[in-house]
C-alpha cells in the first residue's frame, strides 16, 4: 500500500505511537504509554465518525469491530501503564 493510500489518519496514528515509543525509551515510560493509548482511542473515534473511504489506513474489518479493537487496545494500554509500578 502506498503512502498516499494509507491516509492522513493512519500517519497521525503512526507518528503518535512512534512518539510514545520514543518517550518510553527516553525514560518517560508512563507518559509514553499514555500517548500510545490516547492515539489508539483517537483512532477509534476517527474510525467511528469518518467514512471508510476517507480513512483507508484505519479500515481493517467491519466498522464496529475496528472501533471496539482500537478502543479496547487504547483503554488496555492506558490501564496497564497506570497500574504497573515502574
N, C-alpha and C positions, 0 to 999 in steps of 0.2 A: 504494500500500500504506500503510495507516495505521500510526501509531507502535506501537500495541498488537500489530499483526500481525507486525511485524519481529522481536519477541522481544528479550529482555534480552541474549542473546549478541551480536546484531548491534550493539546500542547500546554494549556494552562494547568491541567491536572499533572502532567509530566514535570513541568517546571516546579510546581509547588511540592510535589513528592521529592524531587531532587534537592530542593532547598531544605526540606525536612531531614533528608539523609545527611546533608552537609552539616546541619545543626547537631544531629546525633553524633557525628564523627568529631565535631569540634567541641564536645563536652557540654552541650545543651540538650541532653538526651530527652528530658521530659518535654521541653518546648518543641523539639523536632517531631516527637510523636504526636503532639497536639496539632502541629502544622499538617502532617500527613493525614491524620484523622479528619481534620477540618476540610482538607482538599477532597477527600472521599465523600464527605457529607455534601459539599458544594456540588460535586459531580452528580450525586443522587438528585439534588434539587434541579440542576440543569437538565438532567435526563428526564425528570418528571414533567418539566414545564415546556421545554423547547421541542419542536417537532423532530422526528428521527432524521429527516432529510438534512437538517442543519447541524446535527451532531453525529456524523458518521463514525468518529473515533470512539465515542462512548456507547454506541449502539452495538450490543453483542447478541443479546437474546431479546425476548419479549420485553416491552417497557416495564411491566410490573416486576419481572424477575431482575432486570438491571437495577431498578430503583431499590429494591429490597437488598440486593447484594452490595451495592455501593453504600447504602445507609448502614447496613449491618456491619460491614467491614470498617466503616468510619467510626461508628459507635464503639465497636470492639477495640479498635486501636486506641481511642481516647480513654476508654475504661482501663485497658491494660497499662497504658503509660501513667495513669493517675494512681493506680492501685499498687503496682510493683514498686518495691523500695529500691531506689537506685543509688 
